[in-house]
Amino acid sequence: MGLDWIGFGYAALVASGGIIGYAKAGSVPSLAAGLLFGGIAGLGAYQLSQDPKNIWLSLSKYYFGNYLMDEKSPCQKYIKALIDLVQNSNPLC
């Protein structure tokens, strides 16, 4: 069984996108989302490398991520409120 290089590359891109978003704009939610979803994508790629039929973590990550980021999602207002709370209550500033 070979490694899922495409999956690991995708995970690295997602995680690096979060890091770049934090470095450029100081966006903590971007960093958290990038590392969380990049880590989940990496775990999914690892599981897919071990067992090519085990696609459930990868699929659930894609659907869950798309659901959360959709503007019409009922979770969107809670996500925006959480982001505002984190950005406005930063003890380091």
PDB file as gemmi writes it, atoms N, CA and C in Angstrom:
CRYST1    1.000    1.000    1.000  90.00  90.00  90.00 P 1                      
ATOM      1  N   MET A   1       0.829  -1.176   0.000  1.00  0.00           N  
ATOM      2  CA  MET A   1       0.000   0.000   0.000  1.00  0.00           C  
ATOM      3  C   MET A   1       0.877   1.244   0.000  1.00  0.00           C  
ATOM      4  N   GLY A   2       0.572   2.143  -0.901  1.00  0.00           N  
ATOM      5  CA  GLY A   2       1.317   3.385  -0.973  1.00  0.00           C  
ATOM      6  C   GLY A   2       0.658   4.482  -0.159  1.00  0.00           C  
ATOM      7  N   LEU A   3       1.401   5.532   0.019  1.00  0.00           N  
ATOM      8  CA  LEU A   3       0.870   6.675   0.741  1.00  0.00           C  
ATOM      9  C   LEU A   3      -0.035   7.494  -0.168  1.00  0.00           C  
ATOM     10  N   ASP A   4      -0.999   8.135   0.423  1.00  0.00           N  
ATOM     11  CA  ASP A   4      -1.915   9.013  -0.300  1.00  0.00           C  
ATOM     12  C   ASP A   4      -1.272  10.399  -0.394  1.00  0.00           C  
ATOM     13  N   TRP A   5      -0.370  10.557  -1.362  1.00  0.00           N  
ATOM     14  CA  TRP A   5       0.389  11.802  -1.475  1.00  0.00           C  
ATOM     15  C   TRP A   5      -0.507  12.990  -1.784  1.00  0.00           C  
ATOM     16  N   ILE A   6      -1.538  12.781  -2.560  1.00  0.00           N  
ATOM     17  CA  ILE A   6      -2.464  13.873  -2.878  1.00  0.00           C  
ATOM     18  C   ILE A   6      -3.185  14.325  -1.611  1.00  0.00           C  
ATOM     19  N   GLY A   7      -3.616  13.378  -0.805  1.00  0.00           N  
ATOM     20  CA  GLY A   7      -4.292  13.712   0.443  1.00  0.00           C  
ATOM     21  C   GLY A   7      -3.387  14.432   1.422  1.00  0.00           C  
ATOM     22  N   PHE A   8      -2.135  13.976   1.535  1.00  0.00           N  
ATOM     23  CA  PHE A   8      -1.191  14.651   2.429  1.00  0.00           C  
ATOM     24  C   PHE A   8      -0.834  16.042   1.910  1.00  0.00           C  
ATOM     25  N   GLY A   9      -0.732  16.180   0.596  1.00  0.00           N  
ATOM     26  CA  GLY A   9      -0.464  17.497   0.013  1.00  0.00           C  
ATOM     27  C   GLY A   9      -1.603  18.461   0.263  1.00  0.00           C  
ATOM     28  N   TYR A  10      -2.831  17.959   0.124  1.00  0.00           N  
ATOM     29  CA  TYR A  10      -4.008  18.776   0.403  1.00  0.00           C  
ATOM     30  C   TYR A  10      -4.033  19.203   1.869  1.00  0.00           C  
ATOM     31  N   ALA A  11      -3.732  18.283   2.762  1.00  0.00           N  
ATOM     32  CA  ALA A  11      -3.702  18.603   4.193  1.00  0.00           C  
ATOM     33  C   ALA A  11      -2.657  19.668   4.495  1.00  0.00           C  
ATOM     34  N   ALA A  12      -1.505  19.556   3.868  1.00  0.00           N  
ATOM     35  CA  ALA A  12      -0.453  20.558   4.064  1.00  0.00           C  
ATOM     36  C   ALA A  12      -0.879  21.916   3.527  1.00  0.00           C  
ATOM     37  N   LEU A  13      -1.554  21.946   2.383  1.00  0.00           N  
ATOM     38  CA  LEU A  13      -2.030  23.207   1.830  1.00  0.00           C  
ATOM     39  C   LEU A  13      -3.070  23.864   2.730  1.00  0.00           C  
ATOM     40  N   VAL A  14      -3.982  23.078   3.271  1.00  0.00           N  
ATOM     41  CA  VAL A  14      -5.006  23.630   4.154  1.00  0.00           C  
ATOM     42  C   VAL A  14      -4.367  24.196   5.422  1.00  0.00           C  
ATOM     43  N   ALA A  15      -3.458  23.446   6.019  1.00  0.00           N  
ATOM     44  CA  ALA A  15      -2.795  23.912   7.238  1.00  0.00           C  
ATOM     45  C   ALA A  15      -1.941  25.149   6.956  1.00  0.00           C  
ATOM     46  N   SER A  16      -1.214  25.150   5.840  1.00  0.00           N  
ATOM     47  CA  SER A  16      -0.380  26.315   5.528  1.00  0.00           C  
ATOM     48  C   SER A  16      -1.234  27.529   5.197  1.00  0.00           C  
ATOM     49  N   GLY A  17      -2.413  27.322   4.638  1.00  0.00           N  
ATOM     50  CA  GLY A  17      -3.327  28.438   4.397  1.00  0.00           C  
ATOM     51  C   GLY A  17      -3.760  29.096   5.692  1.00  0.00           C  
ATOM     52  N   GLY A  18      -4.024  28.298   6.707  1.00  0.00           N  
ATOM     53  CA  GLY A  18      -4.371  28.857   8.013  1.00  0.00           C  
ATOM     54  C   GLY A  18      -3.213  29.617   8.632  1.00  0.00           C  
ATOM     55  N   ILE A  19      -2.012  29.085   8.487  1.00  0.00           N  
ATOM     56  CA  ILE A  19      -0.825  29.748   9.033  1.00  0.00           C  
ATOM     57  C   ILE A  19      -0.552  31.061   8.292  1.00  0.00           C  
ATOM     58  N   ILE A  20      -0.693  31.058   6.984  1.00  0.00           N  
ATOM     59  CA  ILE A  20      -0.477  32.277   6.200  1.00  0.00           C  
ATOM     60  C   ILE A  20      -1.543  33.321   6.535  1.00  0.00           C  
ATOM     61  N   GLY A  21      -2.789  32.888   6.707  1.00  0.00           N  
ATOM     62  CA  GLY A  21      -3.847  33.817   7.097  1.00  0.00           C  
ATOM     63  C   GLY A  21      -3.569  34.463   8.439  1.00  0.00           C  
ATOM     64  N   TYR A  22      -3.013  33.701   9.344  1.00  0.00           N  
ATOM     65  CA  TYR A  22      -2.647  34.257  10.651  1.00  0.00           C  
ATOM     66  C   TYR A  22      -1.456  35.206  10.530  1.00  0.00           C  
ATOM     67  N   ALA A  23      -0.467  34.821   9.738  1.00  0.00           N  
ATOM     68  CA  ALA A  23       0.738  35.648   9.600  1.00  0.00           C  
ATOM     69  C   ALA A  23       0.437  36.975   8.900  1.00  0.00           C  
ATOM     70  N   LYS A  24      -0.435  36.956   7.899  1.00  0.00           N  
ATOM     71  CA  LYS A  24      -0.717  38.175   7.144  1.00  0.00           C  
ATOM     72  C   LYS A  24      -1.712  39.086   7.849  1.00  0.00           C  
ATOM     73  N   ALA A  25      -2.778  38.514   8.383  1.00  0.00           N  
ATOM     74  CA  ALA A  25      -3.855  39.338   8.926  1.00  0.00           C  
ATOM     75  C   ALA A  25      -4.018  39.194  10.436  1.00  0.00           C  
ATOM     76  N   GLY A  26      -3.266  38.308  11.041  1.00  0.00           N  
ATOM     77  CA  GLY A  26      -3.426  38.087  12.475  1.00  0.00           C  
ATOM     78  C   GLY A  26      -4.735  37.396  12.814  1.00  0.00           C  
ATOM     79  N   SER A  27      -5.258  36.617  11.887  1.00  0.00           N  
ATOM     80  CA  SER A  27      -6.556  35.969  12.052  1.00  0.00           C  
ATOM     81  C   SER A  27      -6.415  34.653  12.818  1.00  0.00           C  
ATOM     82  N   VAL A  28      -6.821  34.689  14.080  1.00  0.00           N  
ATOM     83  CA  VAL A  28      -6.784  33.479  14.901  1.00  0.00           C  
ATOM     84  C   VAL A  28      -7.770  32.425  14.395  1.00  0.00           C  
ATOM     85  N   PRO A  29      -9.013  32.810  13.984  1.00  0.00           N  
ATOM     86  CA  PRO A  29      -9.918  31.788  13.441  1.00  0.00           C  
ATOM     87  C   PRO A  29      -9.369  31.102  12.196  1.00  0.00           C  
ATOM     88  N   SER A  30      -8.646  31.854  11.368  1.00  0.00           N  
ATOM     89  CA  SER A  30      -8.038  31.252  10.184  1.00  0.00           C  
ATOM     90  C   SER A  30      -6.987  30.218  10.587  1.00  0.00           C  
ATOM     91  N   LEU A  31      -6.189  30.565  11.579  1.00  0.00           N  
ATOM     92  CA  LEU A  31      -5.172  29.634  12.067  1.00  0.00           C  
ATOM     93  C   LEU A  31      -5.817  28.382  12.652  1.00  0.00           C  
ATOM     94  N   ALA A  32      -6.831  28.579  13.492  1.00  0.00           N  
ATOM     95  CA  ALA A  32      -7.494  27.434  14.130  1.00  0.00           C  
ATOM     96  C   ALA A  32      -8.170  26.532  13.100  1.00  0.00           C  
ATOM     97  N   ALA A  33      -8.899  27.142  12.159  1.00  0.00           N  
ATOM     98  CA  ALA A  33      -9.599  26.341  11.154  1.00  0.00           C  
ATOM     99  C   ALA A  33      -8.603  25.634  10.236  1.00  0.00           C  
ATOM    100  N   GLY A  34      -7.538  26.319   9.846  1.00  0.00           N  
ATOM    101  CA  GLY A  34      -6.544  25.707   8.972  1.00  0.00           C  
ATOM    102  C   GLY A  34      -5.866  24.520   9.624  1.00  0.00           C  
ATOM    103  N   LEU A  35      -5.471  24.699  10.897  1.00  0.00           N  
ATOM    104  CA  LEU A  35      -4.800  23.587  11.577  1.00  0.00           C  
ATOM    105  C   LEU A  35      -5.765  22.443  11.888  1.00  0.00           C  
ATOM    106  N   LEU A  36      -7.001  22.782  12.280  1.00  0.00           N  
ATOM    107  CA  LEU A  36      -7.987  21.733  12.589  1.00  0.00           C  
ATOM    108  C   LEU A  36      -8.325  20.921  11.346  1.00  0.00           C  
ATOM    109  N   PHE A  37      -8.734  21.608  10.276  1.00  0.00           N  
ATOM    110  CA  PHE A  37      -9.147  20.880   9.076  1.00  0.00           C  
ATOM    111  C   PHE A  37      -7.955  20.272   8.343  1.00  0.00           C  
ATOM    112  N   GLY A  38      -6.785  20.913   8.415  1.00  0.00           N  
ATOM    113  CA  GLY A  38      -5.584  20.309   7.840  1.00  0.00           C  
ATOM    114  C   GLY A  38      -5.193  19.041   8.579  1.00  0.00           C  
ATOM    115  N   GLY A  39      -5.306  19.073   9.908  1.00  0.00           N  
ATOM    116  CA  GLY A  39      -5.006  17.875  10.700  1.00  0.00           C  
ATOM    117  C   GLY A  39      -5.978  16.742  10.422  1.00  0.00           C  
ATOM    118  N   ILE A  40      -7.254  17.091  10.304  1.00  0.00           N  
ATOM    119  CA  ILE A  40      -8.259  16.062  10.004  1.00  0.00           C  
ATOM    120  C   ILE A  40      -8.027  15.494   8.604  1.00  0.00           C  
ATOM    121  N   ALA A  41      -7.690  16.368   7.648  1.00  0.00           N  
ATOM    122  CA  ALA A  41      -7.408  15.887   6.291  1.00  0.00           C  
ATOM    123  C   ALA A  41      -6.168  14.992   6.286  1.00  0.00           C  
ATOM    124  N   GLY A  42      -5.157  15.351   7.081  1.00  0.00           N  
ATOM    125  CA  GLY A  42      -3.959  14.516   7.174  1.00  0.00           C  
ATOM    126  C   GLY A  42      -4.258  13.160   7.788  1.00  0.00           C  
ATOM    127  N   LEU A  43      -5.087  13.161   8.825  1.00  0.00           N  
ATOM    128  CA  LEU A  43      -5.494  11.897   9.447  1.00  0.00           C  
ATOM    129  C   LEU A  43      -6.292  11.045   8.459  1.00  0.00           C  
ATOM    130  N   GLY A  44      -7.175  11.697   7.706  1.00  0.00           N  
ATOM    131  CA  GLY A  44      -7.935  10.975   6.685  1.00  0.00           C  
ATOM    132  C   GLY A  44      -7.030  10.388   5.608  1.00  0.00           C  
ATOM    133  N   ALA A  45      -6.002  11.139   5.210  1.00  0.00           N  
ATOM    134  CA  ALA A  45      -5.057  10.631   4.214  1.00  0.00           C  
ATOM    135  C   ALA A  45      -4.270   9.453   4.776  1.00  0.00           C  
ATOM    136  N   TYR A  46      -3.904   9.529   6.050  1.00  0.00           N  
ATOM    137  CA  TYR A  46      -3.187   8.410   6.679  1.00  0.00           C  
ATOM    138  C   TYR A  46      -4.076   7.160   6.723  1.00  0.00           C  
ATOM    139  N   GLN A  47      -5.335   7.348   7.139  1.00  0.00           N  
ATOM    140  CA  GLN A  47      -6.242   6.197   7.194  1.00  0.00           C  
ATOM    141  C   GLN A  47      -6.473   5.613   5.808  1.00  0.00           C  
ATOM    142  N   LEU A  48      -6.572   6.486   4.810  1.00  0.00           N  
ATOM    143  CA  LEU A  48      -6.766   6.014   3.445  1.00  0.00           C  
ATOM    144  C   LEU A  48      -5.534   5.266   2.947  1.00  0.00           C  
ATOM    145  N   SER A  49      -4.359   5.664   3.413  1.00  0.00           N  
ATOM    146  CA  SER A  49      -3.129   4.958   3.040  1.00  0.00           C  
ATOM    147  C   SER A  49      -3.081   3.568   3.663  1.00  0.00           C  
ATOM    148  N   GLN A  50      -3.612   3.432   4.866  1.00  0.00           N  
ATOM    149  CA  GLN A  50      -3.612   2.142   5.550  1.00  0.00           C  
ATOM    150  C   GLN A  50      -4.654   1.189   4.983  1.00  0.00           C  
ATOM    151  N   ASP A  51      -5.829   1.730   4.679  1.00  0.00           N  
ATOM    152  CA  ASP A  51      -6.918   0.914   4.148  1.00  0.00           C  
ATOM    153  C   ASP A  51      -7.645   1.725   3.076  1.00  0.00           C  
ATOM    154  N   PRO A  52      -7.453   1.423   1.798  1.00  0.00           N  
ATOM    155  CA  PRO A  52      -8.053   2.222   0.723  1.00  0.00           C  
ATOM    156  C   PRO A  52      -9.584   2.264   0.752  1.00  0.00           C  
ATOM    157  N   LYS A  53     -10.216   1.368   1.487  1.00  0.00           N  
ATOM    158  CA  LYS A  53     -11.680   1.385   1.570  1.00  0.00           C  
ATOM    159  C   LYS A  53     -12.189   2.272   2.700  1.00  0.00           C  
ATOM    160  N   ASN A  54     -11.288   2.780   3.542  1.00  0.00           N  
ATOM    161  CA  ASN A  54     -11.679   3.594   4.688  1.00  0.00           C  
ATOM    162  C   ASN A  54     -11.697   5.072   4.287  1.00  0.00           C  
ATOM    163  N   ILE A  55     -12.818   5.493   3.701  1.00  0.00           N  
ATOM    164  CA  ILE A  55     -12.924   6.857   3.197  1.00  0.00           C  
ATOM    165  C   ILE A  55     -13.805   7.740   4.070  1.00  0.00           C  
ATOM    166  N   TRP A  56     -14.318   7.225   5.160  1.00  0.00           N  
ATOM    167  CA  TRP A  56     -15.358   7.934   5.902  1.00  0.00           C  
ATOM    168  C   TRP A  56     -14.854   9.204   6.585  1.00  0.00           C  
ATOM    169  N   LEU A  57     -13.676   9.202   7.150  1.00  0.00           N  
ATOM    170  CA  LEU A  57     -13.169  10.416   7.794  1.00  0.00           C  
ATOM    171  C   LEU A  57     -12.919  11.501   6.756  1.00  0.00           C  
ATOM    172  N   SER A  58     -12.358  11.143   5.628  1.00  0.00           N  
ATOM    173  CA  SER A  58     -12.111  12.126   4.578  1.00  0.00           C  
ATOM    174  C   SER A  58     -13.412  12.706   4.049  1.00  0.00           C  
ATOM    175  N   LEU A  59     -14.371  11.856   3.780  1.00  0.00           N  
ATOM    176  CA  LEU A  59     -15.648  12.345   3.274  1.00  0.00           C  
ATOM    177  C   LEU A  59     -16.374  13.210   4.293  1.00  0.00           C  
ATOM    178  N   SER A  60     -16.377  12.795   5.546  1.00  0.00           N  
ATOM    179  CA  SER A  60     -17.074  13.583   6.567  1.00  0.00           C  
ATOM    180  C   SER A  60     -16.390  14.925   6.773  1.00  0.00           C  
ATOM    181  N   LYS A  61     -15.064  14.991   6.654  1.00  0.00           N  
ATOM    182  CA  LYS A  61     -14.344  16.264   6.762  1.00  0.00           C  
ATOM    183  C   LYS A  61     -14.768  17.209   5.653  1.00  0.00           C  
ATOM    184  N   TYR A  62     -14.852  16.716   4.433  1.00  0.00           N  
ATOM    185  CA  TYR A  62     -15.243  17.572   3.323  1.00  0.00           C  
ATOM    186  C   TYR A  62     -16.670  18.073   3.489  1.00  0.00           C  
ATOM    187  N   TYR A  63     -17.595  17.191   3.833  1.00  0.00           N  
ATOM    188  CA  TYR A  63     -18.986  17.608   3.978  1.00  0.00           C  
ATOM    189  C   TYR A  63     -19.165  18.536   5.178  1.00  0.00           C  
ATOM    190  N   PHE A  64     -18.528  18.230   6.288  1.00  0.00           N  
ATOM    191  CA  PHE A  64     -18.654  19.063   7.474  1.00  0.00           C  
ATOM    192  C   PHE A  64     -18.027  20.435   7.245  1.00  0.00           C  
ATOM    193  N   GLY A  65     -16.865  20.469   6.618  1.00  0.00           N  
ATOM    194  CA  GLY A  65     -16.220  21.745   6.313  1.00  0.00           C  
ATOM    195  C   GLY A  65     -17.045  22.589   5.364  1.00  0.00           C  
ATOM    196  N   ASN A  66     -17.608  21.979   4.347  1.00  0.00           N  
ATOM    197  CA  ASN A  66     -18.462  22.721   3.423  1.00  0.00           C  
ATOM    198  C   ASN A  66     -19.731  23.198   4.100  1.00  0.00           C  
ATOM    199  N   TYR A  67     -20.280  22.406   5.007  1.00  0.00           N  
ATOM    200  CA  TYR A  67     -21.485  22.798   5.719  1.00  0.00           C  
ATOM    201  C   TYR A  67     -21.219  23.994   6.617  1.00  0.00           C  
ATOM    202  N   LEU A  68     -20.091  23.984   7.317  1.00  0.00           N  
ATOM    203  CA  LEU A  68     -19.772  25.089   8.218  1.00  0.00           C  
ATOM    204  C   LEU A  68     -19.480  26.375   7.469  1.00  0.00           C  
ATOM    205  N   MET A  69     -18.852  26.276   6.315  1.00  0.00           N  
ATOM    206  CA  MET A  69     -18.451  27.471   5.589  1.00  0.00           C  
ATOM    207  C   MET A  69     -19.527  28.009   4.657  1.00  0.00           C  
ATOM    208  N   ASP A  70     -20.608  27.287   4.505  1.00  0.00           N  
ATOM    209  CA  ASP A  70     -21.691  27.739   3.650  1.00  0.00           C  
ATOM    210  C   ASP A  70     -22.402  28.926   4.311  1.00  0.00           C  
ATOM    211  N   GLU A  71     -22.645  29.985   3.570  1.00  0.00           N  
ATOM    212  CA  GLU A  71     -23.288  31.183   4.117  1.00  0.00           C  
ATOM    213  C   GLU A  71     -24.726  30.906   4.561  1.00  0.00           C  
ATOM    214  N   LYS A  72     -25.369  29.924   3.986  1.00  0.00           N  
ATOM    215  CA  LYS A  72     -26.754  29.613   4.325  1.00  0.00           C  
ATOM    216  C   LYS A  72     -26.872  28.639   5.485  1.00  0.00           C  
ATOM    217  N   SER A  73     -25.741  28.207   6.016  1.00  0.00           N  
ATOM    218  CA  SER A  73     -25.748  27.245   7.111  1.00  0.00           C  
ATOM    219  C   SER A  73     -26.303  27.871   8.381  1.00  0.00           C  
ATOM    220  N   PRO A  74     -27.133  27.139   9.117  1.00  0.00           N  
ATOM    221  CA  PRO A  74     -27.634  27.678  10.378  1.00  0.00           C  
ATOM    222  C   PRO A  74     -26.522  27.882  11.406  1.00  0.00           C  
ATOM    223  N   CYS A  75     -25.391  27.234  11.215  1.00  0.00           N  
ATOM    224  CA  CYS A  75     -24.261  27.396  12.143  1.00  0.00           C  
ATOM    225  C   CYS A  75     -23.491  28.686  11.891  1.00  0.00           C  
ATOM    226  N   GLN A  76     -23.695  29.323  10.755  1.00  0.00           N  
ATOM    227  CA  GLN A  76     -22.882  30.466  10.365  1.00  0.00           C  
ATOM    228  C   GLN A  76     -22.968  31.625  11.366  1.00  0.00           C  
ATOM    229  N   LYS A  77     -24.165  31.900  11.900  1.00  0.00           N  
ATOM    230  CA  LYS A  77     -24.274  33.020  12.839  1.00  0.00           C  
ATOM    231  C   LYS A  77     -23.536  32.713  14.144  1.00  0.00           C  
ATOM    232  N   TYR A  78     -23.517  31.445  14.552  1.00  0.00           N  
ATOM    233  CA  TYR A  78     -22.786  31.065  15.766  1.00  0.00           C  
ATOM    234  C   TYR A  78     -21.273  31.131  15.538  1.00  0.00           C  
ATOM    235  N   ILE A  79     -20.852  30.755  14.356  1.00  0.00           N  
ATOM    236  CA  ILE A  79     -19.431  30.821  14.030  1.00  0.00           C  
ATOM    237  C   ILE A  79     -18.964  32.274  14.017  1.00  0.00           C  
ATOM    238  N   LYS A  80     -19.759  33.158  13.405  1.00  0.00           N  
ATOM    239  CA  LYS A  80     -19.401  34.575  13.367  1.00  0.00           C  
ATOM    240  C   LYS A  80     -19.372  35.171  14.767  1.00  0.00           C  
ATOM    241  N   ALA A  81     -20.316  34.784  15.611  1.00  0.00           N  
ATOM    242  CA  ALA A  81     -20.330  35.286  16.993  1.00  0.00           C  
ATOM    243  C   ALA A  81     -19.113  34.787  17.758  1.00  0.00           C  
ATOM    244  N   LEU A  82     -18.720  33.547  17.549  1.00  0.00           N  
ATOM    245  CA  LEU A  82     -17.541  32.993  18.215  1.00  0.00           C  
ATOM    246  C   LEU A  82     -16.272  33.691  17.738  1.00  0.00           C  
ATOM    247  N   ILE A  83     -16.194  33.975  16.450  1.00  0.00           N  
ATOM    248  CA  ILE A  83     -15.034  34.689  15.912  1.00  0.00           C  
ATOM    249  C   ILE A  83     -14.949  36.089  16.503  1.00  0.00           C  
ATOM    250  N   ASP A  84     -16.083  36.780  16.581  1.00  0.00           N  
ATOM    251  CA  ASP A  84     -16.093  38.118  17.186  1.00  0.00           C  
ATOM    252  C   ASP A  84     -15.670  38.059  18.647  1.00  0.00           C  
ATOM    253  N   LEU A  85     -16.136  37.071  19.352  1.00  0.00           N  
ATOM    254  CA  LEU A  85     -15.785  36.929  20.770  1.00  0.00           C  
ATOM    255  C   LEU A  85     -14.283  36.705  20.939  1.00  0.00           C  
ATOM    256  N   VAL A  86     -13.720  35.835  20.117  1.00  0.00           N  
ATOM    257  CA  VAL A  86     -12.288  35.547  20.218  1.00  0.00           C  
ATOM    258  C   VAL A  86     -11.464  36.774  19.836  1.00  0.00           C  
ATOM    259  N   GLN A  87     -11.857  37.466  18.776  1.00  0.00           N  
ATOM    260  CA  GLN A  87     -11.078  38.614  18.327  1.00  0.00           C  
ATOM    261  C   GLN A  87     -11.181  39.799  19.287  1.00  0.00           C  
ATOM    262  N   ASN A  88     -12.327  39.972  19.928  1.00  0.00           N  
ATOM    263  CA  ASN A  88     -12.514  41.125  20.802  1.00  0.00           C  
ATOM    264  C   ASN A  88     -12.032  40.895  22.216  1.00  0.00           C  
ATOM    265  N   SER A  89     -11.775  39.662  22.588  1.00  0.00           N  
ATOM    266  CA  SER A  89     -11.342  39.389  23.966  1.00  0.00           C  
ATOM    267  C   SER A  89      -9.941  38.795  23.994  1.00  0.00           C  
ATOM    268  N   ASN A  90      -9.073  39.289  23.139  1.00  0.00           N  
ATOM    269  CA  ASN A  90      -7.703  38.783  23.082  1.00  0.00           C  
ATOM    270  C   ASN A  90      -6.897  39.382  24.239  1.00  0.00           C  
ATOM    271  N   PRO A  91      -6.470  38.597  25.204  1.00  0.00           N  
ATOM    272  CA  PRO A  91      -5.748  39.150  26.353  1.00  0.00           C  
ATOM    273  C   PRO A  91      -4.337  39.608  26.028  1.00  0.00           C  
ATOM    274  N   LEU A  92      -3.826  39.260  24.848  1.00  0.00           N  
ATOM    275  CA  LEU A  92      -2.465  39.644  24.497  1.00  0.00           C  
ATOM    276  C   LEU A  92      -2.383  41.076  23.964  1.00  0.00           C  
ATOM    277  N   CYS A  93      -3.509  41.660  23.629  1.00  0.00           N  
ATOM    278  CA  CYS A  93      -3.503  43.032  23.069  1.00  0.00           C  
ATOM    279  C   CYS A  93      -3.668  44.069  24.167  1.00  0.00           C  
TER     280      CYS A  93                                                      
END                                                                             
